[in-house]
Amino acid sequence: MAVSTVNIPRAISPAHKLADLFAPIRTDLARVEEALIEQAHSFDPRIGEYVRHALSGKGKRLRPALVLLAGGATGRIGGKHLNLAAIIELIHAATLVHDDVLDEAQLRHGQPTSNAHWGNEITVLLGDCLFANALRLAATHLPADACRKLSETTTTICSGEILQTQKRFDPEMTVEQYLDIIHMKTGSLFGLSCELGAHLNAAPPLTVKIMREFGVNFGMAYQIYDDCVDIFGQEREAGKSLGTDMKKGKLTLPWLLLLQHIGAGQNDEIAELLFHGSSQERARLLALVAGNGVMSESHAMIQQFLARAEENLTQAPANDFTRSMSALAGHFAEQSRALLAPAVVGVAA
């Protein structure tokens, strides 16, 4: 099986940490981090502890970084970009808070989740608060058309979560339906981050479109990779609860590919093991998913979306910011190769 490769620039090695890849925006990203800390003080002091906990986790900050990179790539990074980056991260934080409730996750960014600390009732309301505050900030600091796009994307994200919940424990779910859901849940916010980063600079419509398409393709690759981490990763390295997708009946790409490989005659048996099997039986499923070409096919799909993202960048201005965006794609190409290496050794590169 030939795997599309990602053109990794020599200037920045994909082995470097994300902080190194974000060198052109390091100062601005630190200012966004300060803005997020300040946001915790804008809530009622009696709920400040909950908000600080939700925003203090040292996540990758990919979405705000993309806002800034797209802004730098298409002109300059101004105050509106910093506000937008903080708003995007608030929306993302809200989705994580709600996801952890739905998944009953106990660990996020190496620390106990909000629901592990305070229970589901407070945590659901905390997510609502974060969503509402993000839209309040948008109405205060951003143009009306940007606010509309943020609202539309937030609706799309929540709709995607509903559709994914509808499809839990459904062995008839297709790969196409899975890709549609992750496009709504993840691709849309990655795409919007890049789109609005360019739009705030009044970039030409074609450039705005290119930036959005890069974000969507990169976001799709990232979500497939993250879903693979939930199955094949190590909890200590990931810093979050793993195996929650299987336990909660979420059929992500590797499981869907396994069901395709097994065939209709055994689908019911495999689905029963997925959804209701013991930990020992689930371990047997992991052996099955590792031995049926699923890992290499998942890797190939990640590489396919990253290759599309790289192709988008060939039409974008060539500067330090777009080189960092390219390096970011290269970084996750290497991350996915390392995660799925046992299956892709010897695969054509």
Contacts in CASP RR format, 6 or more apart in sequence:
PFRMAT RR
TARGET T0000
AUTHOR 0000-0000-0000
METHOD contacts of the structure
MODEL  1
MAVSTVNIPRAISPAHKLADLFAPIRTDLARVEEALIEQAHSFDPRIGEY
VRHALSGKGKRLRPALVLLAGGATGRIGGKHLNLAAIIELIHAATLVHDD
VLDEAQLRHGQPTSNAHWGNEITVLLGDCLFANALRLAATHLPADACRKL
SETTTTICSGEILQTQKRFDPEMTVEQYLDIIHMKTGSLFGLSCELGAHL
NAAPPLTVKIMREFGVNFGMAYQIYDDCVDIFGQEREAGKSLGTDMKKGK
LTLPWLLLLQHIGAGQNDEIAELLFHGSSQERARLLALVAGNGVMSESHA
MIQQFLARAEENLTQAPANDFTRSMSALAGHFAEQSRALLAPAVVGVAA
1 296 0 8 1.000
1 297 0 8 1.000
1 300 0 8 1.000
1 347 0 8 1.000
1 348 0 8 1.000
2 347 0 8 1.000
2 348 0 8 1.000
3 296 0 8 1.000
3 299 0 8 1.000
3 300 0 8 1.000
3 303 0 8 1.000
3 344 0 8 1.000
3 347 0 8 1.000
3 348 0 8 1.000
3 349 0 8 1.000
4 300 0 8 1.000
4 303 0 8 1.000
4 304 0 8 1.000
4 306 0 8 1.000
4 307 0 8 1.000
5 303 0 8 1.000
5 307 0 8 1.000
5 333 0 8 1.000
5 349 0 8 1.000
6 303 0 8 1.000
6 306 0 8 1.000
6 307 0 8 1.000
6 310 0 8 1.000
6 329 0 8 1.000
6 330 0 8 1.000
6 333 0 8 1.000
7 310 0 8 1.000
7 326 0 8 1.000
8 14 0 8 1.000
8 326 0 8 1.000
8 327 0 8 1.000
8 329 0 8 1.000
8 330 0 8 1.000
8 333 0 8 1.000
8 334 0 8 1.000
9 323 0 8 1.000
9 326 0 8 1.000
9 327 0 8 1.000
11 323 0 8 1.000
11 327 0 8 1.000
12 20 0 8 1.000
12 21 0 8 1.000
12 23 0 8 1.000
12 323 0 8 1.000
12 324 0 8 1.000
12 327 0 8 1.000
14 327 0 8 1.000
14 330 0 8 1.000
14 331 0 8 1.000
14 333 0 8 1.000
14 334 0 8 1.000
14 335 0 8 1.000
15 334 0 8 1.000
16 331 0 8 1.000
18 60 0 8 1.000
18 62 0 8 1.000
18 65 0 8 1.000
18 328 0 8 1.000
18 331 0 8 1.000
19 26 0 8 1.000
21 324 0 8 1.000
21 327 0 8 1.000
21 328 0 8 1.000
21 331 0 8 1.000
22 29 0 8 1.000
22 65 0 8 1.000
22 69 0 8 1.000
22 324 0 8 1.000
23 324 0 8 1.000
24 69 0 8 1.000
24 72 0 8 1.000
24 320 0 8 1.000
24 321 0 8 1.000
24 324 0 8 1.000
25 65 0 8 1.000
25 68 0 8 1.000
25 69 0 8 1.000
25 72 0 8 1.000
25 77 0 8 1.000
25 321 0 8 1.000
25 324 0 8 1.000
28 68 0 8 1.000
28 77 0 8 1.000
28 81 0 8 1.000
28 82 0 8 1.000
28 85 0 8 1.000
29 61 0 8 1.000
29 64 0 8 1.000
29 65 0 8 1.000
29 68 0 8 1.000
29 85 0 8 1.000
31 82 0 8 1.000
32 61 0 8 1.000
32 64 0 8 1.000
32 68 0 8 1.000
32 82 0 8 1.000
32 85 0 8 1.000
32 86 0 8 1.000
32 89 0 8 1.000
33 61 0 8 1.000
35 82 0 8 1.000
35 83 0 8 1.000
35 85 0 8 1.000
35 86 0 8 1.000
36 55 0 8 1.000
36 86 0 8 1.000
36 89 0 8 1.000
36 90 0 8 1.000
37 52 0 8 1.000
37 55 0 8 1.000
39 51 0 8 1.000
39 55 0 8 1.000
39 86 0 8 1.000
39 90 0 8 1.000
39 133 0 8 1.000
39 137 0 8 1.000
40 48 0 8 1.000
40 51 0 8 1.000
40 52 0 8 1.000
40 55 0 8 1.000
41 48 0 8 1.000
42 133 0 8 1.000
43 51 0 8 1.000
43 129 0 8 1.000
43 133 0 8 1.000
47 126 0 8 1.000
47 129 0 8 1.000
50 114 0 8 1.000
50 118 0 8 1.000
50 122 0 8 1.000
50 126 0 8 1.000
51 126 0 8 1.000
51 129 0 8 1.000
51 130 0 8 1.000
53 114 0 8 1.000
53 117 0 8 1.000
54 93 0 8 1.000
54 96 0 8 1.000
54 97 0 8 1.000
54 114 0 8 1.000
54 126 0 8 1.000
54 127 0 8 1.000
54 130 0 8 1.000
55 89 0 8 1.000
55 90 0 8 1.000
55 93 0 8 1.000
57 108 0 8 1.000
57 109 0 8 1.000
57 110 0 8 1.000
57 111 0 8 1.000
58 109 0 8 1.000
59 109 0 8 1.000
61 89 0 8 1.000
62 190 0 8 1.000
62 222 0 8 1.000
62 328 0 8 1.000
63 85 0 8 1.000
63 88 0 8 1.000
63 89 0 8 1.000
63 92 0 8 1.000
63 189 0 8 1.000
63 190 0 8 1.000
63 193 0 8 1.000
64 85 0 8 1.000
64 86 0 8 1.000
64 88 0 8 1.000
64 89 0 8 1.000
64 193 0 8 1.000
65 85 0 8 1.000
65 328 0 8 1.000
66 190 0 8 1.000
66 191 0 8 1.000
66 193 0 8 1.000
66 194 0 8 1.000
66 215 0 8 1.000
66 218 0 8 1.000
66 325 0 8 1.000
67 81 0 8 1.000
67 84 0 8 1.000
67 85 0 8 1.000
67 88 0 8 1.000
67 193 0 8 1.000
67 194 0 8 1.000
67 196 0 8 1.000
67 197 0 8 1.000
68 77 0 8 1.000
68 81 0 8 1.000
68 82 0 8 1.000
68 85 0 8 1.000
68 197 0 8 1.000
69 194 0 8 1.000
69 321 0 8 1.000
69 322 0 8 1.000
69 324 0 8 1.000
69 325 0 8 1.000
69 328 0 8 1.000
70 193 0 8 1.000
70 194 0 8 1.000
70 195 0 8 1.000
70 196 0 8 1.000
70 197 0 8 1.000
70 198 0 8 1.000
70 211 0 8 1.000
70 321 0 8 1.000
70 325 0 8 1.000
71 77 0 8 1.000
71 81 0 8 1.000
71 197 0 8 1.000
71 198 0 8 1.000
71 200 0 8 1.000
71 201 0 8 1.000
71 321 0 8 1.000
72 201 0 8 1.000
72 319 0 8 1.000
72 321 0 8 1.000
73 198 0 8 1.000
73 211 0 8 1.000
73 316 0 8 1.000
73 317 0 8 1.000
73 319 0 8 1.000
73 321 0 8 1.000
73 322 0 8 1.000
73 325 0 8 1.000
74 197 0 8 1.000
74 198 0 8 1.000
74 201 0 8 1.000
74 203 0 8 1.000
74 207 0 8 1.000
74 211 0 8 1.000
74 317 0 8 1.000
75 201 0 8 1.000
75 203 0 8 1.000
76 201 0 8 1.000
78 200 0 8 1.000
80 141 0 8 1.000
80 142 0 8 1.000
80 200 0 8 1.000
81 197 0 8 1.000
81 200 0 8 1.000
83 137 0 8 1.000
83 141 0 8 1.000
83 142 0 8 1.000
84 138 0 8 1.000
84 141 0 8 1.000
84 142 0 8 1.000
84 146 0 8 1.000
84 196 0 8 1.000
84 197 0 8 1.000
84 200 0 8 1.000
85 193 0 8 1.000
86 137 0 8 1.000
87 134 0 8 1.000
87 137 0 8 1.000
87 138 0 8 1.000
87 141 0 8 1.000
87 142 0 8 1.000
87 150 0 8 1.000
88 134 0 8 1.000
88 189 0 8 1.000
88 192 0 8 1.000
88 193 0 8 1.000
90 130 0 8 1.000
90 131 0 8 1.000
90 133 0 8 1.000
90 134 0 8 1.000
90 137 0 8 1.000
91 130 0 8 1.000
91 131 0 8 1.000
91 134 0 8 1.000
91 150 0 8 1.000
91 153 0 8 1.000
91 154 0 8 1.000
91 157 0 8 1.000
91 189 0 8 1.000
92 189 0 8 1.000
93 127 0 8 1.000
93 130 0 8 1.000
94 127 0 8 1.000
94 128 0 8 1.000
94 130 0 8 1.000
94 131 0 8 1.000
94 134 0 8 1.000
95 157 0 8 1.000
95 161 0 8 1.000
95 185 0 8 1.000
96 108 0 8 1.000
97 113 0 8 1.000
97 114 0 8 1.000
97 115 0 8 1.000
97 123 0 8 1.000
97 124 0 8 1.000
97 126 0 8 1.000
97 127 0 8 1.000
97 130 0 8 1.000
98 123 0 8 1.000
98 124 0 8 1.000
98 127 0 8 1.000
98 161 0 8 1.000
99 105 0 8 1.000
99 161 0 8 1.000
100 108 0 8 1.000
100 113 0 8 1.000
100 114 0 8 1.000
100 115 0 8 1.000
100 123 0 8 1.000
101 115 0 8 1.000
101 120 0 8 1.000
101 123 0 8 1.000
101 124 0 8 1.000
102 161 0 8 1.000
102 165 0 8 1.000
102 248 0 8 1.000
103 241 0 8 1.000
103 244 0 8 1.000
103 245 0 8 1.000
103 247 0 8 1.000
103 248 0 8 1.000
104 115 0 8 1.000
104 244 0 8 1.000
104 247 0 8 1.000
104 248 0 8 1.000
105 113 0 8 1.000
105 115 0 8 1.000
105 116 0 8 1.000
105 240 0 8 1.000
105 241 0 8 1.000
105 244 0 8 1.000
106 112 0 8 1.000
106 113 0 8 1.000
106 116 0 8 1.000
106 241 0 8 1.000
107 113 0 8 1.000
107 116 0 8 1.000
107 235 0 8 1.000
107 239 0 8 1.000
107 240 0 8 1.000
107 241 0 8 1.000
108 239 0 8 1.000
108 240 0 8 1.000
108 241 0 8 1.000
109 239 0 8 1.000
109 240 0 8 1.000
110 239 0 8 1.000
110 240 0 8 1.000
113 123 0 8 1.000
113 241 0 8 1.000
114 122 0 8 1.000
114 123 0 8 1.000
114 126 0 8 1.000
115 123 0 8 1.000
131 154 0 8 1.000
134 150 0 8 1.000
134 154 0 8 1.000
135 147 0 8 1.000
135 150 0 8 1.000
135 151 0 8 1.000
135 154 0 8 1.000
138 146 0 8 1.000
138 147 0 8 1.000
138 150 0 8 1.000
138 151 0 8 1.000
139 147 0 8 1.000
142 150 0 8 1.000
142 200 0 8 1.000
143 200 0 8 1.000
145 199 0 8 1.000
146 196 0 8 1.000
146 199 0 8 1.000
146 200 0 8 1.000
149 192 0 8 1.000
149 195 0 8 1.000
149 196 0 8 1.000
150 192 0 8 1.000
150 196 0 8 1.000
153 188 0 8 1.000
153 189 0 8 1.000
153 192 0 8 1.000
156 184 0 8 1.000
156 188 0 8 1.000
157 184 0 8 1.000
157 185 0 8 1.000
157 188 0 8 1.000
157 189 0 8 1.000
159 184 0 8 1.000
160 181 0 8 1.000
160 184 0 8 1.000
160 185 0 8 1.000
161 185 0 8 1.000
163 180 0 8 1.000
163 181 0 8 1.000
163 184 0 8 1.000
164 181 0 8 1.000
164 185 0 8 1.000
164 250 0 8 1.000
167 173 0 8 1.000
167 177 0 8 1.000
167 181 0 8 1.000
167 251 0 8 1.000
168 248 0 8 1.000
168 249 0 8 1.000
168 250 0 8 1.000
168 251 0 8 1.000
169 249 0 8 1.000
169 271 0 8 1.000
169 275 0 8 1.000
170 251 0 8 1.000
171 251 0 8 1.000
171 259 0 8 1.000
171 267 0 8 1.000
171 268 0 8 1.000
171 270 0 8 1.000
171 271 0 8 1.000
171 274 0 8 1.000
173 251 0 8 1.000
173 256 0 8 1.000
174 256 0 8 1.000
175 253 0 8 1.000
175 256 0 8 1.000
175 257 0 8 1.000
175 260 0 8 1.000
178 251 0 8 1.000
178 252 0 8 1.000
178 253 0 8 1.000
178 256 0 8 1.000
179 220 0 8 1.000
182 220 0 8 1.000
182 223 0 8 1.000
182 224 0 8 1.000
182 227 0 8 1.000
183 216 0 8 1.000
183 220 0 8 1.000
185 223 0 8 1.000
186 219 0 8 1.000
186 220 0 8 1.000
186 222 0 8 1.000
186 223 0 8 1.000
187 215 0 8 1.000
187 216 0 8 1.000
187 219 0 8 1.000
187 220 0 8 1.000
187 223 0 8 1.000
188 216 0 8 1.000
190 215 0 8 1.000
190 216 0 8 1.000
190 218 0 8 1.000
190 219 0 8 1.000
190 222 0 8 1.000
191 211 0 8 1.000
191 212 0 8 1.000
191 213 0 8 1.000
191 214 0 8 1.000
191 215 0 8 1.000
191 216 0 8 1.000
191 219 0 8 1.000
192 212 0 8 1.000
193 215 0 8 1.000
194 211 0 8 1.000
194 212 0 8 1.000
194 214 0 8 1.000
194 215 0 8 1.000
195 208 0 8 1.000
195 209 0 8 1.000
195 211 0 8 1.000
195 212 0 8 1.000
195 215 0 8 1.000
197 211 0 8 1.000
198 207 0 8 1.000
198 208 0 8 1.000
198 211 0 8 1.000
198 212 0 8 1.000
199 208 0 8 1.000
203 211 0 8 1.000
206 315 0 8 1.000
207 316 0 8 1.000
207 317 0 8 1.000
210 312 0 8 1.000
210 313 0 8 1.000
210 315 0 8 1.000
210 316 0 8 1.000
211 312 0 8 1.000
211 316 0 8 1.000
213 308 0 8 1.000
213 312 0 8 1.000
214 309 0 8 1.000
214 312 0 8 1.000
214 313 0 8 1.000
214 316 0 8 1.000
214 325 0 8 1.000
215 309 0 8 1.000
215 312 0 8 1.000
217 305 0 8 1.000
217 306 0 8 1.000
217 308 0 8 1.000
217 309 0 8 1.000
217 312 0 8 1.000
218 305 0 8 1.000
218 306 0 8 1.000
218 309 0 8 1.000
218 325 0 8 1.000
218 328 0 8 1.000
218 329 0 8 1.000
218 332 0 8 1.000
219 305 0 8 1.000
220 305 0 8 1.000
221 302 0 8 1.000
221 303 0 8 1.000
221 305 0 8 1.000
221 306 0 8 1.000
221 309 0 8 1.000
221 329 0 8 1.000
221 332 0 8 1.000
221 336 0 8 1.000
222 332 0 8 1.000
224 252 0 8 1.000
224 253 0 8 1.000
224 298 0 8 1.000
224 301 0 8 1.000
224 302 0 8 1.000
224 305 0 8 1.000
225 302 0 8 1.000
225 332 0 8 1.000
225 335 0 8 1.000
225 336 0 8 1.000
225 339 0 8 1.000
227 245 0 8 1.000
227 252 0 8 1.000
227 253 0 8 1.000
227 254 0 8 1.000
228 252 0 8 1.000
228 253 0 8 1.000
228 254 0 8 1.000
228 295 0 8 1.000
228 298 0 8 1.000
228 302 0 8 1.000
228 336 0 8 1.000
228 339 0 8 1.000
228 340 0 8 1.000
229 238 0 8 1.000
229 242 0 8 1.000
229 339 0 8 1.000
230 242 0 8 1.000
230 243 0 8 1.000
230 244 0 8 1.000
230 245 0 8 1.000
230 246 0 8 1.000
230 252 0 8 1.000
231 242 0 8 1.000
231 243 0 8 1.000
231 245 0 8 1.000
231 246 0 8 1.000
231 252 0 8 1.000
231 254 0 8 1.000
231 255 0 8 1.000
231 286 0 8 1.000
231 289 0 8 1.000
232 254 0 8 1.000
232 286 0 8 1.000
232 290 0 8 1.000
232 295 0 8 1.000
232 339 0 8 1.000
232 340 0 8 1.000
233 242 0 8 1.000
233 339 0 8 1.000
234 242 0 8 1.000
235 241 0 8 1.000
235 242 0 8 1.000
244 250 0 8 1.000
245 251 0 8 1.000
245 252 0 8 1.000
245 255 0 8 1.000
246 255 0 8 1.000
246 274 0 8 1.000
246 282 0 8 1.000
246 285 0 8 1.000
249 274 0 8 1.000
249 275 0 8 1.000
251 259 0 8 1.000
251 274 0 8 1.000
253 298 0 8 1.000
253 301 0 8 1.000
254 289 0 8 1.000
254 294 0 8 1.000
254 295 0 8 1.000
254 298 0 8 1.000
255 274 0 8 1.000
255 289 0 8 1.000
257 289 0 8 1.000
257 292 0 8 1.000
257 293 0 8 1.000
257 294 0 8 1.000
257 297 0 8 1.000
257 298 0 8 1.000
258 270 0 8 1.000
258 285 0 8 1.000
258 288 0 8 1.000
258 289 0 8 1.000
258 292 0 8 1.000
258 294 0 8 1.000
259 267 0 8 1.000
259 270 0 8 1.000
259 271 0 8 1.000
261 292 0 8 1.000
261 293 0 8 1.000
261 294 0 8 1.000
262 270 0 8 1.000
262 288 0 8 1.000
262 292 0 8 1.000
270 285 0 8 1.000
270 288 0 8 1.000
273 281 0 8 1.000
273 282 0 8 1.000
273 284 0 8 1.000
273 285 0 8 1.000
274 282 0 8 1.000
274 285 0 8 1.000
289 295 0 8 1.000
290 342 0 8 1.000
290 343 0 8 1.000
291 343 0 8 1.000
293 343 0 8 1.000
294 343 0 8 1.000
295 340 0 8 1.000
295 342 0 8 1.000
295 343 0 8 1.000
295 344 0 8 1.000
296 340 0 8 1.000
296 343 0 8 1.000
296 344 0 8 1.000
296 347 0 8 1.000
298 340 0 8 1.000
299 336 0 8 1.000
299 337 0 8 1.000
299 340 0 8 1.000
299 343 0 8 1.000
299 344 0 8 1.000
299 347 0 8 1.000
302 332 0 8 1.000
302 333 0 8 1.000
302 336 0 8 1.000
303 333 0 8 1.000
303 336 0 8 1.000
306 329 0 8 1.000
306 330 0 8 1.000
306 332 0 8 1.000
306 333 0 8 1.000
309 329 0 8 1.000
310 326 0 8 1.000
310 329 0 8 1.000
313 322 0 8 1.000
313 325 0 8 1.000
313 326 0 8 1.000
313 329 0 8 1.000
316 322 0 8 1.000
316 325 0 8 1.000
337 344 0 8 1.000
END
